[in-house]
Amino acid sequence: MVDPLALGVSAVVLGATLVSATATGHRVPPSAVALTGAVYLVLVGAVGFPAAETAVREVLPTVAFLVVVLVLADCAAREGVFRWAAAATARRAGRSPHALLRRVVVLAAGVTAVLSIDATAVLLTPVVLATAARMRVPARPHAVVTGHLANSASLLLPISNLTNLLAFAATGLTFLHFAGLMLLPQVAAVAVEYLVLRRVFRADLDRPVPAPVTEVPPPPRLGLAVVGLSAAGAALASSAGLSPVWAVAAGTAVLAGRQLATGRVRGGELVTAADLPFAAFVCGLAVVVSAVLDAGLETGLARLLPDGEGLLALLTVAVVAAVLANVVNNLPATLALLPVAVAVGPGAVLAVLVGVNIGPNLTYVGSLANLLWRRALGTQAPTAARFSAVGLATVPLTLLAATVALWISLQV
């Protein structure tokens, strides 16, 4: 049943919450807007307290995992993992901008898959910019590919993206089964992004590198080992029926404990890295989206999404998810689509992820990673029109390739 009044009120609150999150100047913290909106909707009866409590309980494990991954990525950055990886990437590229782009693609895809989209958008992007400046080559192609892959290269693992974490439990898949099904879509998405962006920025890439990187700092062995073991441990824990957060938390404790003991980081800095206001924002947003769903959106989406997991059905789900992500941001789009997709099957849930992870490359408001990436670029960030123009060149082809790859994986 559709409740027009409740739907209208909750939609206004959702709109205000998203505007607060996407605004460039945060006079009012987005978390304050989301939490206030959630409380308001409970008080006016747009969503019942039991439903609000359920929404928060369902999202809390995902939010806890996100907090731990953010701290791990910050500790890895302090160990010099990103600086070393970028320097090694640049050195292997020599004097070829095309080779540099290929290696930045591999680096960005790897960081996104293992340390999540925020690590790529916030921590890797400045390092890539500094590397381009050091080599005296145009930064645009390498910056854009880093930003795009912060979204589209986040298909592989449940820990790669908050949307994946939200959907992982709903799929009923193990960590390794999820990764196995999403491996081919990940490869397809990254390959199409590279091929299209290489064409888009061919003029910048045809210039030779005047100052190739010749010196690479020593590899941060502890940081690399802990990050690798954390990802492997997450996979093993999930296969054993345990939450993967414990493996990542253990790795985080090793790096954070060492850095605290040696005075390289303060406790307050680790709390800042955890981004607790964002965690509170996600919890408030979950309640707001629950109100919108209960008021009638879930009914509308159920009529819109097709049944079955054939190729055409998966393409339809992915396109709807991509469009919705660019209208209301990919996080609320995921929360809205999951209840409907779960009723169809795990293939539909994975198709939703293809849409909400690749679709945001079309507009800045498509994902919070886009906004973080734009902030990291500062004055070098492309205009909204330019960003969308590049997105129009990549998103349709990437979405098609990844969805077809997902269908093939499901058949196998």
One Martini backbone bead per residue (centre of mass of N, CA, C, O) as a GRO file, in nm:
protein
  412
    1MET     BB    1   0.099   0.035   0.018
    2VAL     BB    2   0.022   0.381  -0.031
    3ASP     BB    3   0.147   0.674   0.148
    4PRO     BB    4   0.149   0.989   0.054
    5LEU     BB    5   0.227   1.147   0.309
    6ALA     BB    6   0.468   0.972   0.405
    7LEU     BB    7   0.621   0.987   0.138
    8GLY     BB    8   0.659   1.293   0.127
    9VAL     BB    9   0.802   1.338   0.397
   10SER     BB   10   1.036   1.129   0.359
   11ALA     BB   11   1.143   1.254   0.094
   12VAL     BB   12   1.226   1.525   0.212
   13VAL     BB   13   1.426   1.411   0.417
   14LEU     BB   14   1.605   1.267   0.212
   15GLY     BB   15   1.681   1.518   0.051
   16ALA     BB   16   1.817   1.671   0.287
   17THR     BB   17   2.029   1.455   0.347
   18LEU     BB   18   2.169   1.460   0.065
   19VAL     BB   19   2.239   1.758   0.056
   20SER     BB   20   2.422   1.754   0.308
   21ALA     BB   21   2.628   1.544   0.177
   22THR     BB   22   2.682   1.715  -0.113
   23ALA     BB   23   2.778   1.957   0.005
   24THR     BB   24   3.059   2.159   0.016
   25GLY     BB   25   2.936   2.318   0.269
   26HIS     BB   26   2.931   2.224   0.620
   27ARG     BB   27   2.733   2.374   0.842
   28VAL     BB   28   2.582   2.100   0.862
   29PRO     BB   29   2.601   1.801   0.960
   30PRO     BB   30   2.493   1.517   0.812
   31SER     BB   31   2.441   1.355   1.072
   32ALA     BB   32   2.238   1.556   1.195
   33VAL     BB   33   2.029   1.535   0.971
   34ALA     BB   34   1.980   1.229   0.974
   35LEU     BB   35   1.904   1.197   1.276
   36THR     BB   36   1.679   1.407   1.285
   37GLY     BB   37   1.506   1.280   1.060
   38ALA     BB   38   1.463   1.008   1.198
   39VAL     BB   39   1.323   1.112   1.454
   40TYR     BB   40   1.093   1.259   1.312
   41LEU     BB   41   0.966   1.009   1.169
   42VAL     BB   42   0.898   0.865   1.432
   43LEU     BB   43   0.720   1.089   1.569
   44VAL     BB   44   0.508   1.107   1.310
   45GLY     BB   45   0.481   0.792   1.193
   46ALA     BB   46   0.640   0.709   0.925
   47VAL     BB   47   0.799   0.531   1.139
   48GLY     BB   48   0.849   0.282   1.334
   49PHE     BB   49   1.040   0.191   1.591
   50PRO     BB   50   1.092  -0.107   1.512
   51ALA     BB   51   1.184  -0.040   1.221
   52ALA     BB   52   1.418   0.146   1.299
   53GLU     BB   53   1.572  -0.060   1.470
   54THR     BB   54   1.611  -0.266   1.244
   55ALA     BB   55   1.770  -0.086   1.050
   56VAL     BB   56   2.010  -0.044   1.243
   57ARG     BB   57   2.084  -0.340   1.302
   58GLU     BB   58   2.144  -0.417   1.000
   59VAL     BB   59   2.380  -0.184   0.962
   60LEU     BB   60   2.596  -0.208   1.190
   61PRO     BB   61   2.800  -0.423   1.085
   62THR     BB   62   2.877  -0.256   0.838
   63VAL     BB   63   2.976  -0.003   0.985
   64ALA     BB   64   3.197  -0.141   1.152
   65PHE     BB   65   3.362  -0.231   0.910
   66LEU     BB   66   3.416   0.046   0.791
   67VAL     BB   67   3.573   0.163   1.027
   68VAL     BB   68   3.806  -0.042   1.020
   69VAL     BB   69   3.899   0.008   0.726
   70LEU     BB   70   3.969   0.308   0.757
   71VAL     BB   71   4.194   0.263   0.966
   72LEU     BB   72   4.368   0.075   0.799
   73ALA     BB   73   4.421   0.273   0.565
   74ASP     BB   74   4.556   0.490   0.738
   75CYS     BB   75   4.788   0.311   0.843
   76ALA     BB   76   4.900   0.240   0.564
   77ALA     BB   77   4.975   0.528   0.488
   78ARG     BB   78   5.180   0.566   0.727
   79GLU     BB   79   5.364   0.326   0.613
   80GLY     BB   80   5.373   0.385   0.279
   81VAL     BB   81   5.203   0.224   0.070
   82PHE     BB   82   5.113   0.438  -0.144
   83ARG     BB   83   5.385   0.570  -0.205
   84TRP     BB   84   5.525   0.313  -0.301
   85ALA     BB   85   5.326   0.222  -0.521
   86ALA     BB   86   5.347   0.477  -0.699
   87ALA     BB   87   5.653   0.470  -0.749
   88ALA     BB   88   5.663   0.186  -0.874
   89THR     BB   89   5.469   0.247  -1.102
   90ALA     BB   90   5.633   0.481  -1.234
   91ARG     BB   91   5.897   0.330  -1.288
   92ARG     BB   92   5.773   0.112  -1.482
   93ALA     BB   93   5.676   0.329  -1.700
   94GLY     BB   94   5.875   0.549  -1.745
   95ARG     BB   95   5.811   0.734  -2.057
   96SER     BB   96   5.506   0.619  -2.046
   97PRO     BB   97   5.181   0.720  -2.018
   98HIS     BB   98   5.040   0.455  -2.089
   99ALA     BB   99   5.184   0.285  -1.875
  100LEU     BB  100   5.091   0.452  -1.636
  101LEU     BB  101   4.789   0.407  -1.671
  102ARG     BB  102   4.789   0.101  -1.642
  103ARG     BB  103   4.913   0.104  -1.351
  104VAL     BB  104   4.696   0.278  -1.218
  105VAL     BB  105   4.466   0.085  -1.267
  106VAL     BB  106   4.579  -0.149  -1.099
  107LEU     BB  107   4.615   0.006  -0.836
  108ALA     BB  108   4.323   0.112  -0.796
  109ALA     BB  109   4.185  -0.164  -0.806
  110GLY     BB  110   4.336  -0.287  -0.563
  111VAL     BB  111   4.265  -0.079  -0.345
  112THR     BB  112   3.958  -0.098  -0.370
  113ALA     BB  113   3.925  -0.404  -0.313
  114VAL     BB  114   4.087  -0.408  -0.025
  115LEU     BB  115   4.032  -0.080   0.098
  116SER     BB  116   3.836   0.069  -0.061
  117ILE     BB  117   3.707   0.360  -0.192
  118ASP     BB  118   3.822   0.565   0.016
  119ALA     BB  119   4.121   0.508  -0.027
  120THR     BB  120   4.125   0.605  -0.321
  121ALA     BB  121   3.992   0.891  -0.295
  122VAL     BB  122   4.173   1.000  -0.041
  123LEU     BB  123   4.476   0.855  -0.056
  124LEU     BB  124   4.559   0.800  -0.361
  125THR     BB  125   4.507   1.058  -0.525
  126PRO     BB  126   4.735   1.247  -0.415
  127VAL     BB  127   4.965   1.055  -0.506
  128VAL     BB  128   4.905   1.065  -0.809
  129LEU     BB  129   4.938   1.370  -0.840
  130ALA     BB  130   5.233   1.382  -0.741
  131THR     BB  131   5.346   1.193  -0.957
  132ALA     BB  132   5.268   1.361  -1.206
  133ALA     BB  133   5.427   1.613  -1.120
  134ARG     BB  134   5.706   1.475  -1.106
  135MET     BB  135   5.679   1.384  -1.425
  136ARG     BB  136   5.540   1.605  -1.598
  137VAL     BB  137   5.227   1.527  -1.632
  138PRO     BB  138   4.917   1.492  -1.696
  139ALA     BB  139   4.666   1.433  -1.448
  140ARG     BB  140   4.383   1.368  -1.558
  141PRO     BB  141   4.381   1.064  -1.640
  142HIS     BB  142   4.473   0.956  -1.355
  143ALA     BB  143   4.254   1.087  -1.183
  144VAL     BB  144   4.002   0.973  -1.328
  145VAL     BB  145   4.069   0.671  -1.300
  146THR     BB  146   4.066   0.676  -0.993
  147GLY     BB  147   3.773   0.771  -0.955
  148HIS     BB  148   3.630   0.549  -1.120
  149LEU     BB  149   3.759   0.297  -0.963
  150ALA     BB  150   3.627   0.361  -0.689
  151ASN     BB  151   3.368   0.232  -0.816
  152SER     BB  152   3.406   0.001  -1.056
  153ALA     BB  153   3.634  -0.164  -0.862
  154SER     BB  154   3.401  -0.261  -0.625
  155LEU     BB  155   3.300  -0.573  -0.695
  156LEU     BB  156   3.473  -0.813  -0.573
  157LEU     BB  157   3.433  -0.743  -0.263
  158PRO     BB  158   3.266  -0.694   0.029
  159ILE     BB  159   3.499  -0.467   0.123
  160SER     BB  160   3.499  -0.247  -0.123
  161ASN     BB  161   3.197  -0.162  -0.030
  162LEU     BB  162   2.921  -0.060   0.129
  163THR     BB  163   2.720  -0.194  -0.064
  164ASN     BB  164   2.839  -0.479  -0.034
  165LEU     BB  165   2.796  -0.507   0.269
  166LEU     BB  166   2.486  -0.480   0.258
  167ALA     BB  167   2.452  -0.735   0.047
  168PHE     BB  168   2.600  -0.987   0.145
  169ALA     BB  169   2.394  -1.118   0.343
  170ALA     BB  170   2.159  -1.130   0.127
  171THR     BB  171   2.289  -1.350  -0.067
  172GLY     BB  172   2.423  -1.610   0.095
  173LEU     BB  173   2.721  -1.582   0.057
  174THR     BB  174   3.036  -1.625   0.043
  175PHE     BB  175   3.322  -1.467   0.008
  176LEU     BB  176   3.432  -1.648  -0.228
  177HIS     BB  177   3.173  -1.662  -0.396
  178PHE     BB  178   3.146  -1.365  -0.445
  179ALA     BB  179   3.424  -1.328  -0.582
  180GLY     BB  180   3.377  -1.533  -0.810
  181LEU     BB  181   3.128  -1.387  -0.941
  182MET     BB  182   3.290  -1.086  -0.953
  183LEU     BB  183   3.545  -1.116  -1.124
  184LEU     BB  184   3.448  -1.075  -1.417
  185PRO     BB  185   3.312  -0.796  -1.377
  186GLN     BB  186   3.569  -0.656  -1.282
  187VAL     BB  187   3.740  -0.698  -1.534
  188ALA     BB  188   3.543  -0.567  -1.734
  189ALA     BB  189   3.528  -0.285  -1.604
  190VAL     BB  190   3.831  -0.214  -1.608
  191ALA     BB  191   3.880  -0.253  -1.911
  192VAL     BB  192   3.676  -0.044  -2.017
  193GLU     BB  193   3.781   0.199  -1.871
  194TYR     BB  194   4.060   0.198  -1.999
  195LEU     BB  195   3.984   0.209  -2.303
  196VAL     BB  196   3.815   0.470  -2.291
  197LEU     BB  197   4.012   0.666  -2.138
  198ARG     BB  198   4.240   0.642  -2.343
  199ARG     BB  199   4.071   0.782  -2.565
  200VAL     BB  200   3.986   1.047  -2.426
  201PHE     BB  201   4.319   1.098  -2.335
  202ARG     BB  202   4.520   1.086  -2.583
  203ALA     BB  203   4.658   1.367  -2.584
  204ASP     BB  204   4.795   1.340  -2.302
  205LEU     BB  205   4.934   1.048  -2.368
  206ASP     BB  206   5.131   1.154  -2.615
  207ARG     BB  207   5.317   1.255  -2.404
  208PRO     BB  208   5.611   1.265  -2.283
  209VAL     BB  209   5.829   1.184  -2.025
  210PRO     BB  210   6.055   1.409  -1.871
  211ALA     BB  211   6.040   1.272  -1.550
  212PRO     BB  212   6.130   0.999  -1.449
  213VAL     BB  213   6.116   0.751  -1.218
  214THR     BB  214   6.404   0.619  -1.014
  215GLU     BB  215   6.294   0.636  -0.716
  216VAL     BB  216   6.234   0.397  -0.449
  217PRO     BB  217   6.112   0.317  -0.175
  218PRO     BB  218   6.100   0.113   0.059
  219PRO     BB  219   5.921  -0.143   0.141
  220PRO     BB  220   5.634  -0.183   0.348
  221ARG     BB  221   5.618  -0.479   0.483
  222LEU     BB  222   5.414  -0.462   0.710
  223GLY     BB  223   5.183  -0.323   0.561
  224LEU     BB  224   5.154  -0.532   0.333
  225ALA     BB  225   5.110  -0.781   0.511
  226VAL     BB  226   4.860  -0.687   0.669
  227VAL     BB  227   4.673  -0.632   0.432
  228GLY     BB  228   4.688  -0.915   0.305
  229LEU     BB  229   4.602  -1.077   0.563
  230SER     BB  230   4.329  -0.938   0.605
  231ALA     BB  231   4.198  -1.028   0.340
  232ALA     BB  232   4.244  -1.332   0.382
  233GLY     BB  233   4.104  -1.349   0.660
  234ALA     BB  234   3.823  -1.264   0.564
  235ALA     BB  235   3.780  -1.509   0.382
  236LEU     BB  236   3.821  -1.732   0.597
  237ALA     BB  237   3.610  -1.642   0.801
  238SER     BB  238   3.366  -1.666   0.616
  239SER     BB  239   3.407  -1.972   0.552
  240ALA     BB  240   3.376  -2.030   0.881
  241GLY     BB  241   3.127  -1.830   0.979
  242LEU     BB  242   3.264  -1.558   1.016
  243SER     BB  243   3.336  -1.244   1.064
  244PRO     BB  244   3.552  -1.038   0.877
  245VAL     BB  245   3.612  -0.812   1.093
  246TRP     BB  246   3.826  -0.962   1.268
  247ALA     BB  247   4.061  -0.964   1.070
  248VAL     BB  248   4.075  -0.657   1.023
  249ALA     BB  249   4.103  -0.578   1.321
  250ALA     BB  250   4.373  -0.717   1.367
  251GLY     BB  251   4.536  -0.555   1.161
  252THR     BB  252   4.473  -0.280   1.285
  253ALA     BB  253   4.598  -0.336   1.565
  254VAL     BB  254   4.887  -0.370   1.470
  255LEU     BB  255   4.934  -0.091   1.339
  256ALA     BB  256   4.820   0.094   1.559
  257GLY     BB  257   4.992  -0.008   1.794
  258ARG     BB  258   5.267   0.063   1.673
  259GLN     BB  259   5.212   0.370   1.624
  260LEU     BB  260   5.150   0.439   1.919
  261ALA     BB  261   5.420   0.335   2.047
  262THR     BB  262   5.600   0.534   1.843
  263GLY     BB  263   5.433   0.816   1.791
  264ARG     BB  264   5.292   0.836   1.489
  265VAL     BB  265   5.019   0.833   1.656
  266ARG     BB  266   4.706   0.932   1.763
  267GLY     BB  267   4.407   0.866   1.892
  268GLY     BB  268   4.254   1.102   1.750
  269GLU     BB  269   4.340   1.019   1.459
  270LEU     BB  270   4.192   0.748   1.457
  271VAL     BB  271   3.911   0.862   1.504
  272THR     BB  272   3.907   1.032   1.249
  273ALA     BB  273   3.948   0.791   1.049
  274ALA     BB  274   3.673   0.645   1.130
  275ASP     BB  275   3.430   0.829   1.083
  276LEU     BB  276   3.172   0.851   1.284
  277PRO     BB  277   2.975   1.047   1.146
  278PHE     BB  278   2.926   0.857   0.904
  279ALA     BB  279   2.807   0.627   1.067
  280ALA     BB  280   2.566   0.796   1.168
  281PHE     BB  281   2.456   0.864   0.891
  282VAL     BB  282   2.388   0.574   0.801
  283CYS     BB  283   2.185   0.515   1.025
  284GLY     BB  284   1.989   0.746   0.959
  285LEU     BB  285   1.944   0.669   0.661
  286ALA     BB  286   1.813   0.393   0.711
  287VAL     BB  287   1.556   0.510   0.838
  288VAL     BB  288   1.465   0.692   0.606
  289VAL     BB  289   1.446   0.468   0.392
  290SER     BB  290   1.241   0.297   0.545
  291ALA     BB  291   1.014   0.505   0.523
  292VAL     BB  292   0.998   0.513   0.214
  293LEU     BB  293   0.939   0.215   0.172
  294ASP     BB  294   0.679   0.191   0.354
  295ALA     BB  295   0.519   0.423   0.182
  296GLY     BB  296   0.588   0.277  -0.140
  297LEU     BB  297   0.862   0.222  -0.287
  298GLU     BB  298   0.876  -0.087  -0.275
  299THR     BB  299   0.628  -0.133  -0.451
  300GLY     BB  300   0.736   0.012  -0.705
  301LEU     BB  301   0.997  -0.160  -0.742
  302ALA     BB  302   0.856  -0.437  -0.766
  303ARG     BB  303   0.721  -0.354  -1.043
  304LEU     BB  304   0.992  -0.278  -1.199
  305LEU     BB  305   1.125  -0.534  -1.136
  306PRO     BB  306   1.224  -0.823  -1.251
  307ASP     BB  307   1.202  -1.146  -1.297
  308GLY     BB  308   1.470  -1.314  -1.266
  309GLU     BB  309   1.820  -1.420  -1.419
  310GLY     BB  310   1.845  -1.307  -1.682
  311LEU     BB  311   1.995  -1.095  -1.888
  312LEU     BB  312   1.766  -0.885  -1.915
  313ALA     BB  313   1.704  -0.866  -1.613
  314LEU     BB  314   1.985  -0.775  -1.519
  315LEU     BB  315   1.997  -0.519  -1.691
  316THR     BB  316   1.752  -0.383  -1.566
  317VAL     BB  317   1.856  -0.372  -1.277
  318ALA     BB  318   2.119  -0.213  -1.333
  319VAL     BB  319   1.985   0.038  -1.457
  320VAL     BB  320   1.801   0.115  -1.224
  321ALA     BB  321   2.032   0.142  -1.017
  322ALA     BB  322   2.190   0.364  -1.167
  323VAL     BB  323   1.968   0.576  -1.177
  324LEU     BB  324   1.908   0.588  -0.871
  325ALA     BB  325   2.196   0.672  -0.784
  326ASN     BB  326   2.175   0.956  -0.949
  327VAL     BB  327   1.927   1.060  -0.773
  328VAL     BB  328   1.998   0.938  -0.446
  329ASN     BB  329   2.230   0.770  -0.435
  330ASN     BB  330   2.382   0.462  -0.374
  331LEU     BB  331   2.301   0.404  -0.083
  332PRO     BB  332   1.987   0.438  -0.090
  333ALA     BB  333   1.953   0.256  -0.337
  334THR     BB  334   2.037  -0.004  -0.197
  335LEU     BB  335   1.831   0.001   0.036
  336ALA     BB  336   1.582  -0.002  -0.162
  337LEU     BB  337   1.656  -0.265  -0.349
  338LEU     BB  338   1.715  -0.515  -0.172
  339PRO     BB  339   1.431  -0.626  -0.088
  340VAL     BB  340   1.356  -0.689  -0.386
  341ALA     BB  341   1.605  -0.859  -0.486
  342VAL     BB  342   1.595  -1.091  -0.278
  343ALA     BB  343   1.326  -1.216  -0.392
  344VAL     BB  344   1.474  -1.317  -0.656
  345GLY     BB  345   1.801  -1.313  -0.596
  346PRO     BB  346   2.144  -1.306  -0.604
  347GLY     BB  347   2.169  -1.197  -0.894
  348ALA     BB  348   2.008  -0.935  -0.843
  349VAL     BB  349   2.191  -0.823  -0.624
  350LEU     BB  350   2.446  -0.807  -0.804
  351ALA     BB  351   2.315  -0.616  -1.013
  352VAL     BB  352   2.282  -0.384  -0.823
  353LEU     BB  353   2.587  -0.345  -0.776
  354VAL     BB  354   2.659  -0.276  -1.062
  355GLY     BB  355   2.484  -0.017  -1.070
  356VAL     BB  356   2.584   0.134  -0.792
  357ASN     BB  357   2.902   0.123  -0.879
  358ILE     BB  358   2.896   0.241  -1.182
  359GLY     BB  359   2.683   0.473  -1.218
  360PRO     BB  360   2.829   0.716  -1.047
  361ASN     BB  361   3.016   0.810  -1.298
  362LEU     BB  362   2.798   1.028  -1.405
  363THR     BB  363   2.783   1.172  -1.113
  364TYR     BB  364   2.860   1.329  -0.824
  365VAL     BB  365   2.592   1.222  -0.661
  366GLY     BB  366   2.622   0.904  -0.686
  367SER     BB  367   2.867   0.936  -0.471
  368LEU     BB  368   3.075   0.988  -0.202
  369ALA     BB  369   3.341   0.932  -0.351
  370ASN     BB  370   3.320   1.167  -0.549
  371LEU     BB  371   3.337   1.392  -0.331
  372LEU     BB  372   3.609   1.308  -0.215
  373TRP     BB  373   3.766   1.330  -0.480
  374ARG     BB  374   3.708   1.629  -0.537
  375ARG     BB  375   3.844   1.729  -0.276
  376ALA     BB  376   4.130   1.611  -0.341
  377LEU     BB  377   4.168   1.790  -0.608
  378GLY     BB  378   4.027   2.057  -0.605
  379THR     BB  379   4.109   2.265  -0.863
  380GLN     BB  380   4.140   1.993  -1.054
  381ALA     BB  381   3.853   1.953  -1.076
  382PRO     BB  382   3.603   1.878  -1.256
  383THR     BB  383   3.333   1.955  -1.382
  384ALA     BB  384   3.020   1.840  -1.390
  385ALA     BB  385   3.005   1.829  -1.700
  386ARG     BB  386   3.271   1.679  -1.748
  387PHE     BB  387   3.216   1.434  -1.575
  388SER     BB  388   2.958   1.345  -1.736
  389ALA     BB  389   3.089   1.317  -2.013
  390VAL     BB  390   3.277   1.086  -1.933
  391GLY     BB  391   3.053   0.901  -1.821
  392LEU     BB  392   2.904   0.860  -2.095
  393ALA     BB  393   3.151   0.696  -2.216
  394THR     BB  394   3.154   0.457  -1.980
  395VAL     BB  395   2.895   0.348  -1.838
  396PRO     BB  396   2.734   0.185  -2.051
  397LEU     BB  397   2.965  -0.017  -2.123
  398THR     BB  398   3.035  -0.112  -1.838
  399LEU     BB  399   2.755  -0.213  -1.759
  400LEU     BB  400   2.726  -0.421  -1.983
  401ALA     BB  401   2.983  -0.589  -1.936
  402ALA     BB  402   2.933  -0.663  -1.634
  403THR     BB  403   2.655  -0.802  -1.672
  404VAL     BB  404   2.740  -1.019  -1.868
  405ALA     BB  405   2.955  -1.136  -1.678
  406LEU     BB  406   2.757  -1.215  -1.456
  407TRP     BB  407   2.587  -1.410  -1.621
  408ILE     BB  408   2.818  -1.603  -1.680
  409SER     BB  409   2.886  -1.670  -1.385
  410LEU     BB  410   2.606  -1.791  -1.317
  411GLN     BB  411   2.626  -2.026  -1.520
  412VAL     BB  412   2.899  -2.146  -1.390
   0.00000   0.00000   0.00000
